[in-house]
Amino acid sequence: MLRTTTARGIAALAVTATAALALTACTGGAEGASGGKADTDRLVIGVESDLAAFGYDPIRYGTGQRLLLEGLYDSLFVLDKDGKVVPDLVTDFQYNDDSTQLTLDLDTSVSFSDGSPLSADLVKQNLDARGNPDLSGYSNFASGGQNEISDVAVVDEDTVTLTFAAPQPGFESNLVLPAGAIVGPTGAADRASLDSVPDGSGPLEIDADATVKGNSYVLVKKKDHPAAKDYPFDSYEIRPILDPQARVNAVISGDVDVANVAAETQQQVESAGVGLATNGGTVMNLIAFDKSGATAPQWGDPRVFQALSMAIDRKAYVEAVHPGEVPTANALPADNPGYLDDLEDEYAYDPEGAKKLLAEAGYPDGFSFDFTIGQGSQRDLEAIQPYWAAIGVTVNLKNATSTEESFAAVQTEPIGGPIPFTWTNPAGNVFGALFGFANFHNAQNPDIQAAAGALGAAKDDDARTTALQDLNRSIVDSGWLIPLFEQLAPWAYNTSKIDEPTFPGAESFPLLASFQPAS
C-alpha cells in the first residue's frame, strides 16, 4: 500500500542506518553508537511561532503549521522526503480523459478518535465545507475559486469522485496537508470543537494535561495505532519561542533538543558545538493583505506596491538584519525554473523611481499607514521603515500584544510579514495564502490566476517553466508579495539526542517523523 512512502514512513526511506534505528525504536528503543539506548523519551522542538493560534482545525492553516498537524491528522496526499506529492489516505487515484474529474480510492482501515473508520461519506463531508469562509485552506476549492470543486460524489463506501469546474490535471498537489487533511466525524460536524480538541486519524494526539496553549504543545502516541512505530520518540513537545536569540539559547543550553534558528545566529550555534542543518528555497516576503483598496484607496493600485518594493535597499537591509541570507526581488527561489533575472533589475533599489511611481498613482506627497509587528518582525520593519520614509511613506509600527492580534491584522491593515514562502506546492501558496488567508477582502487578479491555472495544466517541463515564470512575474508586478530575501532554513540540534534533520524538498520544516534518535 502506498502509505508506506508517506510522512509516517519516512524513517524507512532515509538511509540504511536511519532505517535500522527506526526498526529498533519499534521494539523498545534505539541503541546509540556506544551501545547504550538513545534517549527516546521526549523530543523538545523549539519553533518561532504559535503553530495552533486558531486551535487544531488543519484547514485554517498553511504549510507553516505542518510540523504540529502532521502527527495529528492523516491527509489525502502528503509530501515525501524529497518533497514529492504522494498518496496517504488515498490508495489509488485516476483522472478522466479531460481531467475534469478525479476519483480517489480510500484507505478505510484508519479510524478516528471516536473509533469510526474513514469513509467516502466523511471525505465528502470534509470537502463540502469548502464554502466556509473560516476554512482558508479550502478557499481555492470554493465556488469561483481557480481550483473550484463543483461536486463531490460518493461512488461507494471507499471511493469518491471530485468534479471540477474546469480541467485540473495535477490536482492532487492541492490535497496535501493541511488542505488535504481529513477531520473526523465529530470535528467535521462541529468545526468549533476543533478550537480545543483535534479530531484526526494520525498516530499522535494532544496530551491535554501537559499542553498549555501558546506555550507548549505535547503530542503522544495513540495506543495501538499501527503507524505510531514511525515516530521513534515517546512524546513530542513543540514549544513556541518567539525571540530568535532565546531559541538559540534554548538549544545550546539543552532546554530544547532541536529548533529552527535565524540565519544570523548560525555562527553562534556552530561555535557552541551544536549541530546545524540547513535547507534553501524559502523566500521571505512582505505580503499584501489589502489588494483592492478596502482599507485605503492607494492599495488598489499595484504601482504603490511596486514603489514600496523599489524603495528598499535589499542588499543593505539583509546585511544589517539577516547576514548570510540572499537578497532577492523574485517571489520564487533562485533554483526554481520560474526565477527571472530581469526582476532583480526592474525592482532594484531606486528611490527616485519609487517616488515617480507614487506620483503616477496619485500620491506625490506619499501617505501613512499602520503596520502591526511582533518580536520576530520588529527589526525587519524598523530597518525598512526609513526606506519608505525617504519616498514619503510613513509607516506607523504597532507592537502586537498577542498572537491573535497579529493574525487579526489581515482584516484591518494593508501589509503584513515578513512571511516565508516555499514553492514545493505553488498551488498551495497561491490559493491557500494569496487567495486564502491573506485575501480577506476577496481581491481578484486574473494574471496570477491564469498563471496558476496554466501551471496546473502543464504537461511537460517547458510548459511548467513558462507557467512558473508567468506566476513569478504576476505576483511581483501585482505587489501581492514584496520579496525581500531568500532564506536558508537553519535548524540547530543536539547531536547526542538526534541525527541531522532532513527536509522534504525545499520545505523549511523537516517532517516530524524524520527526526531520528542519535546514532
N, C-alpha and C positions, 0 to 999 in steps of 0.2 A: 504494500500500500504506500502511496506517495508521501504520506505524512511523516515517514521516517526521514525525509530530507528537509524538514521544516525547523523552525526555531528550537523546538523541543528535542530535535535530533542533531543539533549542531555538534554536540560533543563527539558523536560518532563519525563526523565528517571532516574534522580538522586534520590532525596528523596522528601517526600511529601512537605516539606517546600519550597524547591527549585522549585518544580513544581508550587506551588502556586504563588511564586514570578514571574515565567515566564509568567503565565497566567495574573497576574496583570500588568506586563510590556506590555502585548499586548493591554491593554485597557488604556494606558496612563501613566504608571509608577508604580514602586513597592513602597510599604509602608515599612518603616523601623520599628524597634522594638518599637520606641517611638510613632508610629502612623503617623509620617510625611513621605513624599515621599523620597525615596532614590534618590541620585543623579545619574541619568542615562543619563546625557547629553553627556559625553565623557569619555571613559576609556583609560588611557595612559599606555602603556605597554613598559617597557624597556627590550631590548634584547642585546645579546652580540656581534652580527654581523649584517651586512647589509643583510637583507633577500631578497633583489632584486638587487643584484650586477649585474646580467646579464639581468635585465629587468623583464618582467612579463610572460615569457613563462614557464609554470609549468614543462614542460618536460626537462628543463635544470637544474633541481634541485633535491635534495634528501629530506628526511623527515625533515631535519633541517629547511627547509623553509616553512613547512606546515602551521605554525601559520598565515602567511601572505596570503598564497594561498587559504586556505580552505573556506574563505568567498567569494572569487572572483570566484572560479571555483567549479562546481559540478564534481563528479568523478563517474566512473562506479561502483566502490566499495569504501568504506571508513572504517576506524576503529571506532567502537562504544566506549562507555565509559569504557568498560572492555578491550579494545584492540583487540576485535574480528573483523574479516573481515565481513562486512555486505553490502548488495546492497544499492546503492544510485540512480544513473541514471538507473540502471537495476531493473526491476520489477520482473523478474524471469530468471533463468538460468538452463541449464542442459547440461551434457556431454553425448557423445555417449558411447557405451559399452566399447570401449578400450581407452577412454579418449584422443583420437586424435582430437576431435572436441568439441568446447564449443559454445553453442547457447545462445545468450543474447536477452531477450525481453527488450525493452527500454521504458522509460517514455517520451513520445513525448509531454507532456504538458509543459515542460520547454522551455524557449526561451532565445536568446542571445541578445547582445547589439543592433543588427540591427533589432530585432523583429522576426527573423526567429526561427522556432522550432528545437528541437533536432530531428535528423533523422538517420536512419541506414546509409544513404549515408555519413552523416557527421562523424559518428563514423569510418566508413571505411576510409574516407579521413584522419582523425587523425592518425589511426593506420598504414596507408600506408606510413606515414612519418618515419617509423621505420628504414629506411636505411640512414636517415640524420645524419651524424656524430656529428653535434652540439647538437642533442637531446639525451643526455646521458641517460635519463630515459628510452629510448626505446632500448638501446644497446643490452639488452638480448633478445629482440624480433626479432632482425635483422637476416639476413641470417648468419648462422654459430653460432648464439648465443645458449646458453644452453636451453633457453625457446623460440626458434625460432617459430614465427608465419609464416607459409608458405603461408597462404592465408586468406583474409578477404572477405567474400561473403555476399552481401545484399540479404536477403531472402524476405523481404517485407519492407515497409516503417518504421516499428518499430522493425525489427529483423535482427540481423547479426549472422553469424556463423564464428568462428575463427577455422582455421585448423592448427594443429601443425606438425612440422617435426618429432616429437616423442611424445609418450603419456605424457600428462601433467595434471594429477589429482591435484586438488587444485590450478589450475592456477589463480583463482580469486584473490588470495593473491598478485599477481603481478599487479593487476589492481586497487589498492588503490591509493589515492592521494600521490604523484604527478603523477606517471606514468599513472594512470587511468583517469586523468583529461581530459575533452573534451573541446577543444578550438573551438570557434565559427567560422562561415564561413569566416569572414574577416581575422582572425588570422591564420586559417588553410591554407588559400590561400597565405598568405604573412607572414611567421613567423617573419620576421624582424619588422613588425608593432607592435609585442608584446614587443619590446625593450622599448617602451614608453607608450603603452596603453594595458591593459589586455582585453581579449575578452572571458568572461566566462558567464555562466548562473547562477552563485551564487547570493545570496541575497545582497551582498555588491559590491561596486565599489570604485575605487580610486577617491578621491577628488583632481583633478589635481591642483587646485588653492592653496590648503593648503599643498600639498605634495612637499617636497624637497628631491630629490634622495640622498640616503645615509645618510640622516639626520632625516627625519620624513615622515612616510607614513600614510596618513589619509584615512580611509575607512568609507564610509557612506552607509546607506541603500538605496537600489533601491526602488523607489516609486512603491507602489502596488505589490511588489514581495511577493508571498504567504509565503515564508519561512523567510521573514525579521523578523517576530514575534519571531523567535527562538533566535534572538540576542537582548538582553534586553537594550543595550546601543544605543543611537542615532548615535554615531560615535566611531571609534576605532583608536587611534593613536599608531602606532608601531614605537618606537624610538630606533635606534641603539646607544648603549652606550658601546664602546669597552672596556673601562677601568673598571675592576671589582669593584674597590673602588668607582668610580664615579657612578656606577649603585646603589650600596648600599646607597650612599649619596642621590641619587635622590629619592629613595623610602622612606627613613627616613624623608627627608625634605618635602615629598608630591609632589615633582616635577613630579613623575610618581606614578601611583596607584598600579602597580604590576610589578615585574621584576625578571628574573632569576638571581640568585646571586651565587658567588663562595662559595664552602664549608667552606673555612677558614673565611668567613665573617658571618657565621650563628650566632655565639655568639654575635657579634655586633648588628645584626638585632634584636635578642631577647631582648638584653639589652635595646634597644631603644623602646621596647614596640610595635614593628611592628610584624604583623602576619608572620608565616613561615610555609610553606607546602613543604614536600619533597617526592621524589619518587626514588627508586633504579632501578637497571637493566641496567644502561648505563656504557659502558666500554670506557675509553679514551685510544686512541692508537696513536702511530706514524704510518703513512701509507706510503707504498712504492708507489712512482709514477713510477719509473723506475724498472721494474721487469724482464727485459730481457737484460740489458747491453747496452741500447741505448745511454745513456749519458756517460757511462764509463763501461769497461768490468766487473768490480767486481760485479756490480749489477745484473748480470745474474747468480750469484751463491748464493743459499739460505744460505750457510754456513756463508756468510758475514752478512746477516741479523740476523742469529742466534747468531753470535758473538756479534753484537751490542746489542741484547736483553740481553744476559748473562752478559754483561759488566755493566748493570745498577743495582745499589743497590736500588731496588724499595722501600723498607721499609724506608730507609733514605731519599730518594728523596721525597716520599709522605709526610713524617713527616715534612720536611722542607718547601715544596711548597704547599701541599694540605692536611693539617691536617684535620683529620676526614674522609678522603676517605680510600678505602681499596686497598692496593697494590695487583696486580694480574698479572699472566703471561698467563691467559686464555683469549681468544678472546670473549668467551661467559660469561655472568654473573654467579655468584655463585649459584643462584636458578634455572638456566636453566638446563634441563636434559642433555645437552651436555657438562657441566662442567667436567673437568678432573683434579683430584688431582695430577696426575703424571706430568702434565705440570708445576706445581708450583715447583716441584723438578728439572725437567730437565732444566728449564730456570731460576733457582735461581742464585743469584749473584755469579759469578765465573769468575773473570778477567783472571785468568790463563787459564781456559778452553776456554775463548773467544780468547785469543792470539793463542792458539793451533788451533782453527778452522780457524782463519785468515791465519795462516801458511799453513794449509792443502789446503786452497783455493788459495794459491799462493801469499799471501800478508803478509809475515812475518814482514815487516817493516811498515805495515799499508798503509794509503793513506789519502788524504784530499778531502773534497767536500764542496760545498756551501749549505746553508740552509736559506731560507727566513723566517723571523719571523715577527710577529706583536705584538701589545701591549698585546694581550691575551696569546701569546705563549712565550714571551721573558723570563720570569722567569723559565719556564719549560726547555727550551733549554739551558739556562745558567747553570741550575743545572745538566743537563745531559751531557753537553759538557766535563767536567773533567773526567767523567767515560769513555768516548770514547777516550779521550786523553791518558788515562792510558793504553790502549791497542794499542796505536799507530795511532789512527784515529783522524785526525784533522778536526773539523767541523768549517767552517767559517760562522758565523752568520751575516745575512744581514737584515737590517730593511726594511720592505716594505713601500713604500711611498704612496700606495693606496690599496684599496681592490682589484682592478683589477690586480695589480702586484702580490698580494698573490695568486689569482686564477690562474694566468699565470704560477706559479711555477710548476704546474702539468706537464707542457710540457718540462721544461728545467732542473729540479732538480730531484734528486733521491728519496727524502723523504720529507714528509710534516707532519703537525699536531702540537700538539695533536688534534685529531678529535674524536668526540663522536660517538659511535655506540650503538643503542638499537637493540634488536633482536626479536621484536614483529613480524617483517616480514623479516625472513632471506633472502628470495629470493631478496627482495629489496636491502638489503645490498650487497649481492654477485654480483648481476648483475647491480644494479644502481650505486654502488660505486666501488667495487673491479674490476669488468669487465666493469665499466661505466666511470664516470668522472675521476677516478683515474687510468685509464688504457689507457692513450693517445697513448702509443706505441703498443697497441694491443697484449700484452703478453697473453699466454695461460697457464693454469695449470690444467691438467687432473684430479688430485686428488680433487681439490676444485670443479671442475665442476661435477665430479662423485658424490661427497657427496651432492651437492646441488640438483642434479637430483634425487638421492635416497630419499632426504627429500621431494621433490615434489611428489614422487610416494608412500611415506609411507602410509600404510593403517591402521596401529594400533600404539599404544604408544611405543611398543618395537622397531618397525622399525624406528619410528621417533627419539627415543633416540639414537639408533645406528647411524643414519644419522647425527644427530646433533653433536655427539662425533667425528665422522669422519670429519665433517666440521670444527669443532673447531681445531682438530689436524692439518689438512691440511693447514689451514690458518696460524697457529702459526709456523709450521715447515717450511713453504714456506717463512716466513718473510713478507708476503704481509700486515700483520698487526703486529706491535710490541706492545702488550698490556702493559699498564702502571698501571692503577688503575681502580677499579670500582667506579663509581661516583654516589653520591646522586644528585638528581636534586632539589635543594632548590629554592623555589620561595617566595620572600618577598612580602607582600601585605598589603595594608591599610585596616584594619578591619572595619573601618567606611564606606568604599566605596564598598568592595566586600566581599562575603563569601569565605571560604577557597577553593582555587583552587583544582580541582581533575584532575587525569591523566588517559589517556586511556592505560590500561595495564602497561607495563614497559617504556612507552614513557617518554621522559624528558620534553616535552612541553604539557601543557594542550590543550584541544580543545578550540578554540576561543569562541565557543558558550557556553562552560561550565563556563565561567566567569559570575557569577551572582551577582546582587546588594546585598549589605549587608542586612541581615535580622535582 
